[in-house]
């Protein structure tokens, strides 16, 4: 292990140290997001906040689908193109990803509006404004996610993350407070529209800022058809993977919002988002180490990739463990920040936190599978477990309510991420879990030169 000190130190300086900037932004983002939800919960009625939570969860899932898998594809394909020193192909990857995201978002938003109109006509009811507002949120959410990924793969941190994760999250609660001070109580759909308009402005400003810093975010249809012919099939698998992941994170709230009262959806939404703070550090690190892991993997440098994985996973797990203990002992006052009526949701927080702790212990297994050519295996594992989880939640909801939904969610998270981390080790030679550090006892770690299903340099399909 001592002989690895120099190599590890170099990787830490060039890779993991950059996660400090990412972590600073994500910490600010998490705090601002939490404050934003607290502000909205306290300035809206419980029912309207529930409609907002339902619409936000729905828009999040649809935005991932609208992105056509390009949020992940751009990091994978751009890394491959640059490894071959093909800058023209890398630029085409960036341009095609932007256009596919925009076109997909417009199509999905139109489909949701059409569904809302037909459903309202059949029921003879008033317009379902939360659905229309959620549809308008799809484009800015999808484009913001893609732009962040495209800039991160080019080495940007602040420009990639700060506009959406900081500026947008500051502006939304401030405007909500201003409206409340003026005597205007936001409705659920009004809050969604406010979020959509602000995010669209922020993403547009991000494009301008990126261009002044000479990052590439090209637009246009040049090379789009060729890109789709060559990489469309893989993109669809990446789309399925991303959609499944978004569904796993938001399906609970959507199921509760559709089958129970909006107040219960709001309480569960707050507990789930609070529990999600446990994986904050791990997520911040993965934002930075995902591109270099892809580069090391396709360059045949699995040992370097394992070094990054081991350090990142342990950093994220320690943070998650401390957060878990805080939720166990102080869950009630934490949930009461949203309002006194939300204090009882602390039991939901603790149940969900168990699943998030397992998530942190297995590291960025999802990203490793997606970036190393095993997107089909990821989609199969996570897709099946998510489908089973949703069906189980629907089944237990009438008898066990939101408590049953939370238990199913945690059990599913432990099963899914356990299976994915196992497949990472078997298929790629990389162990993303907290036990991956054991592979560093020798220089090769049982990886360099070993034979695995994925080639060291992936050829074009």
C-alpha positions as CSV (number, residue, x, y, z in Angstrom):
1,X,0.0,0.0,0.0
2,X,2.9,2.4,0.8
3,X,4.2,2.1,-2.8
4,X,0.9,3.5,-4.0
5,X,1.3,6.7,-2.1
6,X,2.7,8.7,-5.0
7,X,0.1,7.5,-7.5
8,X,-2.7,8.0,-5.1
9,X,-1.6,11.5,-4.2
10,X,-1.4,12.5,-7.8
11,X,-4.9,11.2,-8.5
12,X,-6.1,12.9,-5.4
13,X,-4.7,16.2,-6.6
14,X,-6.0,15.9,-10.2
15,X,-9.3,14.3,-9.4
16,X,-10.7,14.1,-5.9
17,X,-9.5,17.6,-4.8
18,X,-11.7,19.1,-7.5
19,X,-14.6,17.5,-5.7
20,X,-14.1,20.1,-3.0
21,X,-15.5,22.7,-5.3
22,X,-18.3,20.3,-6.4
23,X,-19.0,19.5,-2.7
24,X,-19.1,23.2,-1.8
25,X,-21.7,23.8,-4.6
26,X,-23.7,20.7,-3.7
27,X,-23.7,21.5,0.0
28,X,-25.0,25.0,-0.9
29,X,-27.5,23.4,-3.3
30,X,-28.7,20.9,-0.7
31,X,-29.1,23.7,1.9
32,X,-30.9,26.0,-0.5
33,X,-33.1,23.2,-1.7
34,X,-34.1,22.4,1.8
35,X,-34.7,26.0,2.7
36,X,-36.7,26.3,-0.5
37,X,-39.0,23.4,0.4
38,X,-39.3,24.7,3.9
39,X,-40.3,28.2,2.6
40,X,-42.8,26.8,0.2
41,X,-44.3,24.4,2.8
42,X,-44.8,27.3,5.2
43,X,-46.2,29.8,2.6
44,X,-48.6,27.3,1.0
45,X,-51.5,25.3,2.3
46,X,-50.7,21.6,2.9
47,X,-52.9,20.5,0.0
48,X,-51.3,23.0,-2.5
49,X,-47.8,22.0,-1.3
50,X,-48.8,18.4,-1.9
51,X,-49.8,19.3,-5.5
52,X,-46.5,21.1,-5.9
53,X,-44.6,18.0,-4.7
54,X,-46.6,15.7,-7.0
55,X,-46.0,18.0,-10.0
56,X,-42.3,18.4,-9.3
57,X,-41.8,14.6,-8.9
58,X,-43.7,14.0,-12.2
59,X,-41.7,16.6,-14.1
60,X,-38.4,15.2,-12.8
61,X,-39.2,11.8,-14.1
62,X,-40.5,13.1,-17.4
63,X,-37.4,15.4,-17.8
64,X,-35.1,12.4,-17.6
65,X,-37.1,10.6,-20.2
66,X,-37.2,13.7,-22.4
67,X,-33.4,13.9,-22.2
68,X,-33.1,10.8,-24.5
69,X,-30.3,9.4,-22.3
70,X,-28.0,12.2,-23.3
71,X,-27.2,13.3,-19.7
72,X,-25.2,10.1,-19.3
73,X,-24.3,9.6,-23.0
74,X,-22.4,12.9,-23.3
75,X,-20.0,11.9,-20.5
76,X,-19.5,8.4,-22.0
77,X,-19.2,9.3,-25.7
78,X,-17.2,12.5,-25.2
79,X,-14.7,10.5,-23.1
80,X,-14.4,7.9,-25.9
81,X,-14.0,10.6,-28.6
82,X,-11.4,12.5,-26.7
83,X,-9.5,9.2,-25.9
84,X,-9.2,8.8,-29.7
85,X,-8.3,12.4,-30.0
86,X,-11.3,13.0,-32.3
87,X,-12.3,16.5,-31.4
88,X,-14.8,16.7,-34.3
89,X,-16.7,13.7,-33.1
90,X,-16.6,15.1,-29.6
91,X,-18.2,18.3,-30.8
92,X,-20.8,16.3,-32.7
93,X,-21.6,14.4,-29.5
94,X,-22.2,17.7,-27.6
95,X,-24.3,19.2,-30.4
96,X,-26.5,16.1,-31.0
97,X,-27.1,15.7,-27.2
98,X,-28.4,19.3,-26.9
99,X,-30.8,18.9,-29.8
100,X,-32.1,15.5,-28.8
101,X,-32.7,16.9,-25.3
102,X,-34.6,19.9,-26.6
103,X,-36.7,17.9,-29.1
104,X,-37.5,15.2,-26.6
105,X,-38.6,17.8,-24.0
106,X,-40.9,19.5,-26.4
107,X,-42.5,16.2,-27.4
108,X,-42.9,15.0,-23.8
109,X,-44.4,18.3,-22.6
110,X,-46.9,18.2,-25.5
111,X,-47.9,14.7,-24.7
112,X,-48.5,15.5,-21.0
113,X,-50.6,18.5,-22.0
114,X,-52.6,16.4,-24.4
115,X,-53.2,13.7,-21.7
116,X,-54.3,16.4,-19.2
117,X,-56.8,17.9,-21.8
118,X,-58.2,14.5,-22.6
119,X,-58.5,13.4,-19.0
120,X,-60.2,16.7,-18.0
121,X,-62.7,16.3,-20.9
122,X,-63.6,12.8,-20.0
123,X,-64.1,13.7,-16.4
124,X,-65.9,16.9,-17.1
125,X,-63.7,18.6,-14.5
126,X,-61.8,21.8,-14.3
127,X,-58.4,22.0,-15.9
128,X,-55.7,20.0,-14.2
129,X,-53.4,23.0,-13.8
130,X,-50.6,21.1,-11.9
131,X,-50.2,18.8,-14.9
132,X,-49.9,21.6,-17.3
133,X,-47.5,23.4,-15.1
134,X,-45.4,20.2,-14.7
135,X,-45.3,20.0,-18.5
136,X,-43.8,23.4,-18.8
137,X,-41.1,22.4,-16.2
138,X,-39.9,19.5,-18.3
139,X,-37.8,21.5,-20.9
140,X,-35.8,23.6,-18.4
141,X,-35.2,20.6,-16.1
142,X,-34.0,18.3,-18.9
143,X,-31.9,21.0,-20.6
144,X,-30.4,22.0,-17.3
145,X,-29.4,18.4,-16.5
146,X,-27.8,17.9,-19.9
147,X,-25.9,21.2,-19.9
148,X,-24.5,20.4,-16.5
149,X,-23.3,17.0,-17.7
150,X,-21.8,18.4,-20.9
151,X,-19.8,21.0,-19.1
152,X,-18.6,18.6,-16.4
153,X,-17.3,16.2,-19.0
154,X,-15.2,19.2,-20.3
155,X,-13.7,19.8,-16.9
156,X,-16.0,22.6,-15.7
157,X,-17.3,22.6,-12.1
158,X,-18.6,26.1,-11.2
159,X,-20.1,26.9,-14.5
160,X,-21.6,23.5,-14.8
161,X,-23.2,23.4,-11.3
162,X,-23.5,26.9,-9.8
163,X,-26.3,28.4,-12.0
164,X,-28.8,25.7,-11.4
165,X,-27.7,24.4,-8.1
166,X,-27.2,27.8,-6.4
167,X,-28.7,30.7,-8.3
168,X,-32.0,29.0,-9.2
169,X,-32.4,27.6,-5.7
170,X,-31.8,31.1,-4.2
171,X,-34.2,32.8,-6.5
172,X,-37.2,30.5,-6.0
173,X,-37.6,30.8,-2.2
174,X,-36.8,34.5,-2.3
175,X,-39.6,35.1,-4.8
176,X,-42.0,32.9,-2.9
177,X,-41.2,34.9,0.3
178,X,-41.7,38.2,-1.6
179,X,-45.1,37.0,-2.9
180,X,-46.1,35.8,0.6
181,X,-45.1,39.2,2.0
182,X,-47.3,40.8,-0.6
183,X,-50.2,38.7,0.5
184,X,-50.1,36.2,-2.4
185,X,-50.3,32.6,-1.4
186,X,-48.9,30.4,-4.2
187,X,-51.0,27.5,-5.5
188,X,-49.3,24.2,-6.4
189,X,-49.3,24.9,-10.1
190,X,-48.3,28.5,-9.5
191,X,-45.2,27.4,-7.7
192,X,-44.4,25.0,-10.5
193,X,-44.7,27.7,-13.1
194,X,-42.5,30.0,-11.0
195,X,-39.8,27.2,-10.8
196,X,-40.0,26.6,-14.6
197,X,-39.7,30.3,-15.6
198,X,-36.7,30.9,-13.3
199,X,-34.9,27.7,-14.3
200,X,-35.3,28.6,-18.0
201,X,-33.7,32.0,-17.5
202,X,-30.9,30.4,-15.5
203,X,-30.1,27.8,-18.1
204,X,-30.1,30.4,-20.9
205,X,-27.6,32.5,-18.8
206,X,-25.5,29.4,-18.3
207,X,-25.2,28.9,-22.1
208,X,-24.0,32.4,-22.4
209,X,-21.5,32.1,-19.6
210,X,-20.1,28.8,-20.9
211,X,-19.5,30.4,-24.3
212,X,-17.5,33.2,-22.8
213,X,-15.3,30.7,-21.0
214,X,-14.8,28.8,-24.2
215,X,-16.6,25.6,-23.2
216,X,-18.5,24.0,-26.1
217,X,-22.3,23.8,-26.0
218,X,-23.0,23.8,-29.8
219,X,-26.5,23.8,-31.2
220,X,-27.8,22.7,-34.6
221,X,-28.8,19.7,-36.5
222,X,-25.5,19.0,-38.2
223,X,-24.4,15.4,-37.6
224,X,-27.5,14.6,-35.7
225,X,-28.7,11.8,-38.0
226,X,-25.3,10.2,-38.2
227,X,-24.9,10.4,-34.4
228,X,-28.3,8.7,-33.9
229,X,-27.5,6.0,-36.4
230,X,-24.2,5.2,-34.7
231,X,-25.1,5.7,-31.1
232,X,-28.9,5.9,-30.9
233,X,-29.3,2.3,-29.8
234,X,-26.9,2.8,-26.9
235,X,-28.5,6.1,-26.1
236,X,-31.9,4.4,-25.8
237,X,-30.5,2.0,-23.2
238,X,-28.9,4.9,-21.4
239,X,-32.3,6.7,-21.6
240,X,-34.0,3.6,-20.0
241,X,-31.4,3.5,-17.3
242,X,-31.8,7.2,-16.5
243,X,-35.6,7.0,-16.6
244,X,-35.6,4.0,-14.2
245,X,-33.3,5.8,-11.8
246,X,-35.6,8.9,-11.9
247,X,-38.7,6.7,-11.4
248,X,-37.0,5.0,-8.4
249,X,-36.4,8.4,-6.8
250,X,-39.8,9.9,-7.5
251,X,-42.4,7.1,-8.0
252,X,-43.2,7.0,-4.3
253,X,-44.4,10.5,-4.2
254,X,-46.3,10.1,-7.5
255,X,-48.0,6.9,-6.3
256,X,-49.0,8.5,-3.0
257,X,-50.2,11.7,-4.7
258,X,-52.3,9.8,-7.2
259,X,-53.9,7.4,-4.7
260,X,-54.0,9.4,-1.4
261,X,-54.5,12.9,-0.3
262,X,-52.0,15.6,-1.5
263,X,-51.1,16.4,2.2
264,X,-49.7,12.9,2.6
265,X,-47.7,13.2,-0.7
266,X,-46.2,16.4,0.7
267,X,-45.2,14.8,4.0
268,X,-43.6,11.8,2.2
269,X,-41.9,14.1,-0.3
270,X,-40.3,16.1,2.5
271,X,-39.1,12.9,4.3
272,X,-37.7,11.4,1.1
273,X,-35.8,14.6,0.2
274,X,-34.5,15.0,3.7
275,X,-33.2,11.4,3.7
276,X,-31.6,12.0,0.3
277,X,-29.3,14.5,2.0
278,X,-27.4,11.4,3.3
279,X,-26.0,10.7,-0.2
280,X,-25.0,14.4,-0.7
281,X,-21.2,13.9,-0.3
282,X,-21.2,10.7,-2.4
283,X,-23.1,12.4,-5.2
284,X,-20.8,15.5,-5.1
285,X,-17.8,13.3,-5.5
286,X,-19.3,11.2,-8.2
287,X,-20.0,14.3,-10.3
288,X,-16.2,14.8,-10.5
289,X,-14.8,11.3,-10.6
290,X,-17.3,9.9,-13.2
291,X,-15.4,11.5,-16.2
292,X,-11.9,10.4,-15.1
293,X,-13.1,6.9,-14.2
294,X,-14.5,6.6,-17.7
295,X,-11.1,7.9,-19.2
296,X,-9.1,5.5,-17.0
297,X,-11.3,2.6,-17.8
298,X,-11.2,3.0,-21.6
299,X,-7.4,3.6,-21.4
300,X,-7.0,0.3,-19.7
301,X,-6.0,1.9,-16.3
302,X,-8.4,0.0,-14.1
303,X,-6.2,0.3,-11.0
304,X,-6.4,4.1,-11.2
305,X,-10.2,3.9,-11.6
306,X,-10.3,1.7,-8.5
307,X,-8.3,4.2,-6.5
308,X,-10.8,6.9,-7.3
309,X,-13.7,4.7,-6.5
310,X,-12.4,3.5,-3.2
311,X,-11.6,7.0,-1.9
312,X,-14.9,8.5,-3.2
313,X,-17.1,5.7,-1.8
314,X,-15.5,5.9,1.7
315,X,-15.9,9.7,1.8
316,X,-19.5,9.4,0.9
317,X,-20.2,6.6,3.3
318,X,-18.8,8.3,6.4
319,X,-20.9,11.4,5.7
320,X,-24.0,9.2,5.2
321,X,-23.4,7.4,8.4
322,X,-23.2,10.6,10.4
323,X,-26.3,12.0,8.8
324,X,-28.1,8.7,9.5
325,X,-27.3,9.0,13.2
326,X,-28.5,12.7,13.2
327,X,-31.9,11.6,11.7
328,X,-32.3,8.8,14.2
329,X,-31.8,11.1,17.2
330,X,-33.2,14.4,15.9
331,X,-35.7,13.3,13.2
332,X,-38.7,15.0,14.8
333,X,-37.3,18.5,15.1
334,X,-35.7,18.2,11.6
335,X,-39.1,17.4,10.0
336,X,-40.9,20.0,12.0
337,X,-38.9,22.7,10.1
338,X,-41.5,22.3,7.4
339,X,-44.3,23.0,9.9
340,X,-45.6,21.4,13.1
341,X,-47.8,19.1,11.1
342,X,-44.8,17.4,9.5
343,X,-43.1,16.3,12.7
344,X,-44.8,13.0,12.7
345,X,-43.1,12.2,9.4
346,X,-39.9,11.5,11.3
347,X,-40.6,7.8,11.3
348,X,-40.8,7.9,7.5
349,X,-37.4,9.7,7.5
350,X,-35.7,7.0,9.6
351,X,-37.1,4.1,7.5
352,X,-36.0,5.8,4.3
353,X,-32.6,6.6,5.7
354,X,-31.8,2.9,6.1
355,X,-32.1,2.5,2.4
356,X,-30.0,5.6,1.7
357,X,-27.3,4.3,3.9
358,X,-27.1,1.1,1.9
359,X,-27.0,3.3,-1.2
360,X,-23.9,5.1,0.1
361,X,-22.2,1.8,1.1
362,X,-22.4,0.5,-2.5
363,X,-20.8,3.6,-4.0
364,X,-21.5,4.9,-7.6
365,X,-22.4,1.4,-8.9
366,X,-25.0,2.9,-11.3
367,X,-22.5,5.3,-12.9
368,X,-19.9,2.6,-13.2
369,X,-22.2,0.2,-15.1
370,X,-23.6,3.0,-17.3
371,X,-20.1,4.4,-18.2
372,X,-18.4,1.1,-18.9
373,X,-20.8,-0.3,-21.5
374,X,-23.2,-2.3,-19.2
375,X,-26.2,-0.1,-19.4
376,X,-28.4,-3.1,-20.4
377,X,-27.4,-4.9,-17.3
378,X,-28.1,-1.9,-15.2
379,X,-31.5,-1.3,-16.9
380,X,-32.4,-4.9,-16.3
381,X,-31.5,-5.0,-12.6
382,X,-32.8,-1.5,-11.7
383,X,-35.8,-1.7,-14.0
384,X,-37.0,-5.0,-12.6
385,X,-36.5,-4.1,-8.9
386,X,-38.1,-0.7,-9.5
387,X,-41.2,-2.2,-11.2
388,X,-41.5,-4.7,-8.4
389,X,-41.2,-1.9,-5.8
390,X,-43.9,0.2,-7.5
391,X,-46.3,-2.7,-7.7
392,X,-45.6,-3.6,-4.0
393,X,-46.1,0.0,-2.9
394,X,-49.5,0.1,-4.7
395,X,-50.4,-3.2,-3.0
396,X,-49.4,-2.2,0.6
397,X,-50.7,1.4,0.4
398,X,-54.4,0.6,1.3
399,X,-53.4,-1.4,4.4
400,X,-50.2,0.1,5.6
401,X,-50.3,3.6,4.1
402,X,-47.2,5.7,3.7
403,X,-45.3,3.6,6.3
404,X,-45.6,0.6,4.0
405,X,-44.5,2.6,1.0
406,X,-41.4,3.7,2.9
407,X,-40.5,0.2,4.0
408,X,-40.8,-1.2,0.5
409,X,-38.7,1.7,-0.8
410,X,-35.9,1.0,1.6
411,X,-35.9,-2.7,1.0
412,X,-35.8,-2.2,-2.8
413,X,-32.9,0.3,-2.5
414,X,-30.8,-2.3,-0.6
415,X,-31.6,-5.1,-3.1
416,X,-31.1,-3.0,-6.2
417,X,-27.8,-1.4,-5.3
418,X,-26.5,-4.6,-3.8
419,X,-27.1,-6.4,-7.1
420,X,-25.6,-3.6,-9.2
421,X,-22.4,-3.4,-7.1
422,X,-22.0,-7.1,-7.5
423,X,-22.3,-6.9,-11.2
424,X,-19.8,-4.0,-11.3
425,X,-17.2,-6.3,-9.6
426,X,-18.0,-9.3,-11.9
427,X,-18.3,-7.5,-15.2
428,X,-15.8,-4.6,-15.0
429,X,-13.3,-5.6,-12.4
430,X,-14.2,-2.5,-10.4
431,X,-15.6,-2.7,-6.9
432,X,-17.6,0.5,-6.1
433,X,-18.5,-0.6,-2.6
434,X,-16.8,0.2,0.7
435,X,-15.0,-3.1,0.3
436,X,-13.4,-2.0,-2.9
437,X,-10.4,-0.7,-0.9
438,X,-9.4,-4.3,-0.4
439,X,-8.6,-4.5,-4.1
440,X,-5.8,-2.0,-3.6
441,X,-3.6,-4.3,-1.5
442,X,-1.6,-5.1,-4.6
443,X,-0.6,-2.8,-7.5
444,X,-2.7,-4.8,-10.0
445,X,-5.5,-5.3,-7.6
446,X,-6.5,-8.3,-9.7
447,X,-7.6,-5.9,-12.4
448,X,-4.8,-4.9,-14.9
449,X,-4.5,-7.4,-17.6
450,X,-7.5,-9.4,-16.4
451,X,-10.2,-10.4,-18.8
452,X,-13.7,-8.9,-18.4
453,X,-16.7,-8.6,-20.7
454,X,-16.1,-5.0,-21.5
455,X,-13.1,-4.2,-23.8
456,X,-10.6,-1.7,-22.6
457,X,-11.2,0.5,-25.6
458,X,-14.8,0.5,-26.8
459,X,-15.2,0.6,-30.6
460,X,-18.0,2.5,-32.3
461,X,-21.1,0.4,-32.8
